[in-house]
């Protein structure tokens, strides 16, 4: 377990402090302080202690303690590291109460994690989208997902995930009446609905002609972080506090929070991000996930540039002889093929000869579709299924 301690050290005898050794030895467990030996004239020094089990991984000594994590809570790995932890369920409950706007007296208190964060998961899976799934005391399933990059088909994928989660509730002998609501909460770092200014949107299945809800079992909530522009001095509600955390969490200083950020749970979430930032292994995993996301962003940007260039080129070349047009088409084919092969190699590794030959015969249009689809591939099997 990773813990963040604030420790003030006072020497027993200040007259003898100059003769103290300049070595530092601290050992903590998750339950108690087993031993504590300190020196270096520490009358009121602050230390950030980052532990894994009983082993101290890092101590920063001297000067003002840096309490800015530099970890973006919208990155799915970091989000799950903080909110997908059994010990942080009260923090998650507070976030859900803010997002679901639960009435006083009906707040979510008890939660069960359906896919808790594990070290094994973090070590083995750097490519898949990471979500947090819980069940509350009413039996509702709630899935929280963060997404930094706008990808084609995002809304369709969310509906697919919702239907899959809803279906998994039923066992073979269960009746449909045993189904409980399934709620998907999507935290996105882009404008999903650019025609509307609302950063918070709550979707239900209802009639177009009447204000009649068909079923309360389906609910999708979107939080579009870039649209949140409430000045920090005007923040009032718990949801606004969490939105500020989501947008600026990597820059917030725990020891110097705005006066309007009053929720203790947000303070605890920031401490969890700080612990992550000080853990060498977890920080490496976070950076690895960031590299994957940057590669995906570059790939999408490259695909759009190719499509734009093709559109411009087609307009400029309209009316030219057929032979030259065919030659340029072949050039675009080679360019698109080269890009897709590079992306596939980066995503799932070296392709087999037979698989590569299947990719090489695809036309430009199919290569463009594949360049977007491959962002969700995790293995050769995904590519093989797509090629069928």
HULIN-V311056 format. One record per pair of residues at least 6 apart in sequence whose C-alpha atoms are under 6 Angstrom apart, sorted by sequence separation. I is the first residue (numbers start at 1). J is the second residue. If there is no record, write none. Layout:
<<I | J> <I | J>>
This chain:
<<28 | 34> <51 | 57> <73 | 79> <135 | 141> <206 | 212> <276 | 282> <277 | 283> <50 | 57> <134 | 141> <206 | 213> <27 | 35> <50 | 58> <134 | 142> <205 | 213> <206 | 214> <83 | 92> <133 | 142> <205 | 214> <26 | 36> <49 | 59> <133 | 143> <132 | 143> <25 | 37> <132 | 144> <131 | 144> <24 | 38> <131 | 145> <93 | 108> <204 | 219> <166 | 182> <203 | 219> <22 | 39> <203 | 220> <22 | 40> <115 | 133> <114 | 133> <202 | 221> <114 | 134> <201 | 221> <241 | 261> <113 | 134> <201 | 222> <112 | 134> <200 | 222> <112 | 135> <200 | 223> <17 | 41> <111 | 135> <199 | 223> <29 | 54> <111 | 136> <199 | 224> <235 | 260> <28 | 54> <110 | 136> <110 | 137> <199 | 227> <199 | 228> <85 | 116> <333 | 364> <340 | 371> <348 | 379> <84 | 116> <85 | 117> <9 | 42> <10 | 43> <84 | 117> <191 | 224> <9 | 43> <9 | 44> <182 | 217> <185 | 220> <8 | 44> <181 | 217> <182 | 218> <183 | 219> <184 | 220> <185 | 221> <186 | 222> <187 | 223> <188 | 224> <189 | 225> <8 | 45> <183 | 220> <185 | 222> <8 | 46> <7 | 46> <140 | 180> <142 | 182> <146 | 186> <148 | 188> <139 | 180> <140 | 181> <141 | 182> <142 | 183> <143 | 184> <144 | 185> <145 | 186> <146 | 187> <147 | 188> <148 | 189> <140 | 182> <142 | 184> <146 | 188> <5 | 48> <5 | 49> <4 | 49> <4 | 50> <3 | 50> <84 | 132> <2 | 51> <2 | 52> <1 | 52> <1 | 53> <76 | 130> <76 | 146> <74 | 146> <98 | 238> <98 | 239> <126 | 289> <73 | 246> <91 | 265> <72 | 250> <71 | 250> <70 | 250> <69 | 250> <68 | 251> <68 | 252> <68 | 253> <67 | 253> <67 | 254> <69 | 273> <69 | 274> <69 | 277> <4 | 275>>
